[in-house]
Amino acid sequence: MFTSLIQVFSISVSALSGFLYSRLLIVLLLATGLWFTIRTRFVQLRLLPESLRVVREKPGTEGATTSFQALMVSTASRVGTGNIVGISVALCAGGYGAVFWMWVIALIGGASAFIESTLAQIYKRRAPDGSSYGGPAYYIEAALNSRFLACLFCVCLIATYAGGFNMLASFNLQSTFSGYGFYNPKVTPWVIGGILGLLVGWCLMGGGRRITRVTAVLVPLMGASYILLALAVVGLNLHLLPRVLSRIFAEAFDFRAIFAGFSGSCMMHGIKRGLFSNEAGVGSAPNAAASADVSHPVKQGLVQMLSVFLDTLVLCTATAFLLLCSGVEPEVSLQGAPYVQSALQNVLGASGPVFITVAMVLFAFTTLLGNLYYCDNCLSFLLGHAPSPAFLAVFRVLASLIIVLGAGMEIGLVWDIADVLMGLMALINLPVILRLGASALAALQNYMSQKEQGLDPVFLASEIDLDDRTDFWT
């Protein structure tokens, strides 16, 4: 009876995922990204040098969250097991062309990321200690006066990050151990999940500031080491790169094959995995963006736009080339960690799988921490005040147990749950930022006007007629 219920649930979630990503979300994602790309005059490319400059700025208040720290928290959530195992799934299920569509969703998604994070800064709230907090729930309530929709978004975010994404990160981590002799599929996943749950729970009991410090150290180290490995693999197999690039573009534009079976096409898999990886427009990164102490909201919009590029155009591309230049062809039977392990074994021998296991431990750990940081912010919104230590302790214990549960699930089900929950967040956030985008566009115009005068831009809400709706910027 229980097995039958699980099968019915799995089939239903898979069908819902197919509907969201073969029709509704793809249209909404592409339309939103293209609209803001045009309205901002390609802000993601035009102001890329400016985003690299502002990320280095120091806050005006001693001890406040810097732009770089906010970037690392959002990147900790974006950069995770999806950058390795997710790309493997996309290549094995969708083929070489998935890489191109992953690039497309990142490029146009950069504009959506800019808008949502700028909005988070405009409508952020002031904490008793003078720091700031916010996110989609806060700009939904402040600008649209809809407490219900704001709470619904919070519920979806908590379900996505404490549930779907954390189960997936846990599953992906334990799956990298499947190639070792000690791996027992009935026991090992639960042991690894249990250890991971304990470690995450311990770190979380230190609160948000410990999360910020840990991710600020681990994310750059993890990313740099992984990119160096990818470059080494591509360098060792440089003769394969022209053929790989040729197949990426040839398969990406094979529209007859794409539309003959869209649900399994390179376009769908590239967009799904690109969105899962960079989360542009989903409404997660604005929760971190709102905490930064900056002189103008646009500065943090530019910084979070940079995070999308770091995640997809750098790290996901590094994984794709690492795998496709390894000499091992992607096959459906290898999707997930097995393809990654086989590719590195083929190029680096026994040391390859060991390196990727270590990388996956770091990717999974920082993802789990970043995910639960977002949940704390939404819990505060739902309760109307900061959760009590006892409440947070119970929530974090439950979140740690979910991490354990995810390690023992099936690959198809755990990916579908994560995709559906993320899709529900996007279905709320994307229409909202389309509705409120004018405020972010006005802020961008204000920023550029001050830059043209040679000033370091400083924002006042009254300059875009929002002085009665904001907690800051007066």
C-alpha positions in Angstrom: 0.0 0.0 0.0 2.8 2.5 1.0 4.8 1.6 -2.1 1.8 2.2 -4.3 1.2 5.6 -2.7 4.9 6.5 -3.3 4.6 5.5 -7.0 1.4 7.5 -7.5 3.1 10.5 -5.8 6.2 10.1 -8.0 4.2 9.9 -11.2 2.1 13.0 -10.3 5.1 15.1 -9.4 6.8 14.1 -12.6 3.8 15.0 -14.7 3.5 18.4 -12.9 7.2 19.1 -13.5 6.8 18.2 -17.2 3.9 20.6 -17.6 5.7 23.5 -15.8 8.9 23.2 -17.7 7.5 22.3 -21.2 5.0 25.1 -21.3 4.2 27.6 -18.6 7.6 28.4 -16.9 9.6 28.4 -20.1 7.4 31.0 -21.6 7.3 33.1 -18.4 11.0 32.9 -17.8 12.1 33.8 -21.3 9.5 36.6 -21.6 10.4 38.2 -18.3 14.1 38.0 -19.0 13.8 39.4 -22.5 11.5 42.2 -21.3 13.9 43.4 -18.6 16.9 42.9 -20.9 15.3 45.3 -23.4 14.0 47.7 -20.8 17.4 48.0 -19.0 19.3 48.1 -22.3 21.2 44.9 -21.6 22.2 45.8 -18.1 23.7 42.4 -17.6 26.3 43.2 -20.3 26.4 46.9 -20.3 27.2 47.3 -16.6 29.2 44.1 -16.0 32.4 46.1 -15.3 30.5 48.3 -12.8 29.2 45.2 -11.0 32.8 44.0 -10.6 33.7 47.4 -9.1 30.8 47.7 -6.6 31.2 44.2 -5.2 34.5 45.4 -3.6 32.9 48.4 -1.8 32.9 48.5 1.9 29.7 49.3 3.9 29.2 52.7 5.6 28.6 51.1 9.0 31.2 49.2 11.0 30.3 45.4 11.1 27.5 45.7 8.5 27.0 43.1 5.8 29.1 43.9 2.8 28.1 43.5 -0.8 30.6 40.7 -1.1 29.2 38.8 1.9 25.7 39.1 0.5 27.0 37.9 -2.8 28.6 34.9 -1.1 25.4 33.9 0.7 23.4 34.0 -2.5 26.2 32.2 -4.4 26.4 29.6 -1.6 22.8 28.7 -2.4 23.2 29.0 -6.2 26.5 27.2 -6.3 25.9 23.6 -5.2 25.5 20.0 -6.3 23.4 21.2 -9.2 26.6 22.7 -10.7 28.1 19.2 -10.9 25.4 16.5 -10.8 22.7 18.8 -12.4 24.8 19.4 -15.4 25.5 15.7 -15.7 21.7 15.0 -15.7 21.1 17.7 -18.4 23.8 16.3 -20.7 22.8 12.7 -20.3 19.1 13.3 -20.7 19.2 16.3 -23.1 22.5 16.0 -25.0 25.2 18.5 -25.9 22.7 21.2 -26.9 21.5 21.6 -23.3 24.7 23.6 -22.6 23.6 26.3 -25.1 20.2 26.7 -23.6 21.7 26.8 -20.1 23.8 29.8 -21.4 20.7 31.5 -22.8 18.7 31.3 -19.5 21.7 32.7 -17.6 22.3 35.6 -20.0 18.7 36.8 -20.1 18.1 35.7 -16.4 20.8 38.2 -15.4 18.4 41.0 -16.1 15.6 39.4 -14.0 18.1 38.9 -11.1 19.1 42.5 -11.3 15.4 43.7 -11.0 14.4 41.4 -8.2 17.5 42.2 -6.0 17.2 46.0 -6.7 13.5 45.7 -5.5 14.6 43.9 -2.4 17.0 46.7 -1.6 14.4 49.4 -2.2 11.8 47.8 0.0 14.1 46.3 2.7 13.3 46.7 6.4 15.3 48.1 9.3 16.2 45.7 12.2 16.4 47.0 15.8 20.2 46.9 15.6 20.2 49.1 12.5 20.9 46.3 10.0 18.6 45.5 7.1 16.5 42.5 5.9 14.0 41.8 3.2 13.2 39.9 0.1 10.2 39.2 -2.2 7.7 38.8 0.7 8.6 42.3 1.9 8.3 44.0 -1.5 5.1 42.1 -2.3 3.5 43.4 1.0 4.9 46.9 0.7 4.2 47.6 -2.9 1.2 45.4 -3.6 -0.4 45.4 -0.1 -1.0 41.7 -0.3 -0.1 39.9 3.0 -1.7 36.7 1.7 0.5 36.5 -1.5 3.6 37.5 0.5 2.9 34.6 3.0 2.2 32.2 0.2 5.6 33.0 -1.3 7.3 32.4 2.1 5.6 29.0 2.5 6.8 28.1 -1.0 10.3 29.2 -0.3 10.6 27.3 2.9 9.2 24.2 1.2 11.7 24.6 -1.6 14.8 25.3 0.3 14.3 23.4 3.6 12.6 20.6 1.7 13.2 20.1 -2.0 16.6 21.6 -2.5 18.1 20.3 0.7 16.9 16.8 0.0 18.4 17.0 -3.5 21.7 18.3 -2.2 21.9 15.5 0.3 21.0 12.9 -2.4 23.6 14.2 -4.8 26.3 14.2 -2.2 25.7 10.6 -1.1 25.4 9.4 -4.8 29.1 10.4 -5.4 30.1 7.7 -3.0 28.4 5.0 -5.1 31.6 4.2 -7.0 33.5 3.2 -3.9 33.8 -0.4 -2.7 32.3 0.3 0.8 29.1 1.7 -0.7 25.9 -0.3 0.3 22.8 1.2 -1.4 20.6 0.2 1.5 22.8 1.5 4.3 25.4 4.0 3.1 23.0 6.8 1.9 21.4 6.9 5.3 24.8 7.0 7.1 26.0 9.9 4.9 22.7 11.7 5.2 22.9 11.4 9.0 26.4 12.8 9.2 25.5 15.6 6.9 22.4 16.4 8.9 24.4 16.6 12.1 27.1 18.9 10.7 24.5 21.3 9.2 22.5 21.3 12.4 25.6 22.2 14.4 26.5 25.0 12.1 23.0 26.4 12.0 22.8 26.6 15.8 25.4 29.4 15.5 22.9 31.6 13.6 23.0 33.6 10.4 26.3 35.4 11.1 28.2 32.1 11.4 26.6 31.0 8.0 27.8 34.3 6.4 31.4 33.7 7.7 31.5 30.1 6.7 30.2 30.6 3.2 32.5 33.6 2.7 35.5 31.3 3.2 34.3 28.1 1.5 32.6 29.4 -1.6 35.6 31.1 -3.2 37.9 28.2 -2.3 35.5 25.7 -3.6 34.8 27.5 -6.8 38.4 28.3 -7.6 39.6 24.7 -7.0 36.8 23.3 -9.2 37.5 25.7 -12.1 41.2 24.8 -12.0 40.3 21.1 -12.2 38.0 21.7 -15.2 40.7 23.8 -17.0 43.2 20.9 -16.4 40.8 18.4 -17.9 40.1 20.5 -20.9 43.8 21.3 -21.3 44.6 17.5 -21.4 42.0 17.0 -24.0 42.2 20.2 -26.0 41.9 18.4 -29.3 38.3 17.5 -28.4 37.2 21.0 -27.7 36.3 22.0 -31.4 34.2 18.9 -31.8 32.4 19.6 -28.5 31.6 23.2 -29.4 30.4 22.1 -32.8 28.0 19.6 -31.3 26.7 22.0 -28.7 25.6 24.5 -31.3 24.4 21.9 -33.9 22.2 20.1 -31.4 20.9 23.3 -29.8 19.4 24.4 -33.1 18.1 21.0 -34.2 14.5 22.2 -33.8 13.0 19.2 -35.5 14.4 17.0 -32.8 13.6 19.5 -30.0 9.9 19.8 -30.9 9.4 16.2 -31.8 10.0 15.3 -28.1 10.2 18.6 -26.2 9.9 17.0 -22.7 13.2 15.2 -23.2 14.9 17.8 -25.4 18.1 19.7 -24.9 16.1 23.0 -24.7 14.0 21.8 -21.8 16.8 20.2 -19.9 19.1 23.2 -20.4 16.5 25.6 -19.2 15.5 23.5 -16.2 19.1 22.9 -15.0 20.1 26.5 -15.8 17.2 27.8 -13.7 17.9 25.3 -10.9 21.5 26.4 -10.8 21.3 30.2 -11.1 17.8 30.7 -9.6 17.4 34.0 -11.6 13.9 35.3 -11.1 12.9 32.6 -8.6 13.0 35.1 -5.6 15.7 33.5 -3.5 18.7 35.8 -3.9 16.8 39.0 -3.0 16.6 37.7 0.6 20.4 37.9 0.8 20.6 41.1 -1.3 18.4 43.0 1.2 20.9 42.5 4.0 23.7 44.4 2.2 24.7 47.9 3.4 25.0 49.9 0.2 24.5 53.6 -0.7 22.1 52.7 -3.6 19.8 49.7 -4.3 21.2 49.3 -7.8 24.6 48.4 -6.5 23.3 45.2 -4.9 21.2 44.5 -8.0 24.4 44.6 -10.0 26.2 42.4 -7.5 23.5 39.7 -7.6 23.4 39.8 -11.4 27.1 39.0 -11.2 26.3 35.9 -9.1 24.1 34.5 -11.9 27.1 34.7 -14.3 29.5 33.2 -11.8 27.2 30.3 -11.2 26.1 29.4 -14.8 28.5 30.9 -17.2 31.6 30.0 -15.2 30.9 27.0 -12.9 28.2 25.2 -14.9 30.2 25.8 -18.1 33.3 24.4 -16.4 31.4 21.2 -15.5 30.0 20.9 -19.0 33.4 21.2 -20.7 35.0 19.0 -18.0 32.5 16.2 -18.8 32.3 16.6 -22.6 36.1 16.9 -23.1 36.7 13.8 -21.0 36.2 11.3 -23.8 33.2 9.7 -22.1 29.9 10.1 -24.0 26.9 11.2 -22.0 24.3 8.4 -21.7 20.9 8.3 -19.9 22.2 5.3 -17.9 25.0 7.4 -16.5 23.1 10.5 -15.5 24.0 12.0 -12.2 27.2 11.3 -10.2 28.1 8.1 -12.2 28.9 10.2 -15.4 31.0 12.7 -13.4 32.9 9.9 -11.8 33.5 8.0 -15.1 34.6 11.2 -16.8 37.2 12.1 -14.2 38.3 8.5 -13.8 39.0 8.4 -17.6 41.1 11.6 -17.5 42.8 11.6 -14.0 42.7 8.0 -13.0 41.8 7.0 -9.4 42.4 10.5 -8.0 39.6 12.0 -10.2 36.7 10.5 -8.3 38.3 11.3 -5.0 38.6 15.0 -5.9 35.0 15.2 -7.1 33.8 13.6 -3.9 35.6 16.3 -1.8 34.2 19.0 -4.1 30.7 17.6 -3.7 31.0 17.6 0.1 31.9 21.4 0.0 29.2 22.2 -2.6 26.5 20.4 -0.7 27.5 21.8 2.6 27.5 25.5 1.5 24.3 24.9 -0.4 22.5 23.6 2.7 23.7 26.5 4.8 22.7 29.1 2.2 19.3 27.5 1.7 18.4 27.5 5.4 19.6 31.2 5.8 16.8 32.1 3.4 14.3 30.1 5.4 15.1 32.1 8.6 14.1 35.3 6.8 10.8 33.9 5.7 10.0 32.5 9.1 10.4 35.9 10.6 8.0 37.3 8.0 5.3 34.7 8.6 5.5 35.0 12.4 5.6 38.8 12.3 8.7 38.8 14.5 12.1 37.1 14.9 11.5 33.4 15.8 12.3 32.4 19.3 15.4 30.4 19.9 13.2 27.4 20.8 11.2 27.7 17.6 14.3 28.0 15.5 15.9 25.0 17.2 12.9 22.8 16.4 12.8 24.0 12.8 16.5 23.3 12.4 16.2 19.9 13.8 13.3 19.1 11.4 15.4 20.6 8.5 18.3 18.4 9.5 16.0 15.3 9.4 14.8 16.3 5.9 18.5 16.3 4.9 18.8 12.7 6.1 15.5 11.7 4.3 16.7 13.1 1.0 19.9 11.0 1.0 17.8 7.8 0.7 15.4 8.9 -2.1 15.2 7.9 -5.7 17.0 10.1 -8.3 13.9 10.9 -10.4 11.6 11.8 -7.5 14.1 14.0 -5.7 14.9 16.0 -8.8 11.2 16.4 -9.7 10.2 17.6 -6.2 13.0 20.2 -6.3 12.0 21.4 -9.8 8.3 21.7 -9.0 8.8 23.6 -5.7 11.2 26.0 -7.4 8.7 26.4 -10.2 6.0 27.4 -7.7 8.2 30.1 -6.3 9.0 31.4 -9.8 5.2 31.5 -10.7 4.7 33.9 -7.8 7.8 36.0 -8.1 8.1 36.6 -11.9 4.6 38.2 -12.3 5.4 40.3 -9.2 8.6 41.7 -10.5 7.0 42.4 -13.9 4.4 44.4 -12.0 6.9 46.3 -9.8 9.8 46.5 -12.3 9.1 50.2 -13.0 10.5 51.1 -9.5 13.8 49.2 -10.2 14.0 50.8 -13.7 13.6 54.2 -12.2 16.3 53.5 -9.6 18.6 52.4 -12.4 18.0 55.6 -14.3 18.7 57.5 -11.1 21.9 55.6 -10.6 23.2 56.2 -14.1 22.3 59.9 -13.9 24.5 60.3 -10.8 27.3 58.3 -12.4 27.3 60.6 -15.4 27.8 63.5 -13.0 30.9 61.8 -11.6 29.2 61.0 -8.2 29.1 58.0 -6.1 25.4 57.3 -6.3 23.3 57.8 -3.2 19.6 56.9 -3.2 16.6 58.7 -1.8 13.2 57.1 -2.2 11.6 60.5 -2.8 13.5 60.7 -6.1 11.4 58.0 -7.6 8.2 58.9 -5.7 8.4 56.0 -3.1 9.2 57.9 0.1 6.0 56.7 1.8 6.6 53.0 1.1 10.1 52.4 2.2 11.8 51.8 5.6 15.2 53.0 4.4 16.2 55.7 1.8 14.4 58.6 3.4 
